[in-house]
Amino acid sequence: MGYAAIVLAVMGFGLGVTFRFKVLLPILMLLLIVSIVFTIAQGFNFLSAVLAIIEVQSIVQVGYFFGIVLRTIVAGMRRMRPIL
């Protein structure tokens, strides 16, 4: 499960660096469906399934946030011009 969390975080980071918010929503909906199918297939109880789904969503969103922060920093550095 640790590798899956790393993959989700890197995927969210890549989405944040590359795309805007409109792309994040369909990806989160797809991950919601995949998470529900996965938890049902693994036989999780209700509480474990809800926690797994929340975990997947939050990992991707945090990665996306850090990707947006990096994109903003890089864009700000490109705009800076020397004073003298």
ABEGO torsion letter per residue (X at the ends): XAAAAAAAAAAAAAAAAABBAAAAAAAAAAAAAAAAAAAAAAGBBAAAAAAAAAAAAAAAAAAAAAAAAAAAAAAAAAABBBAX
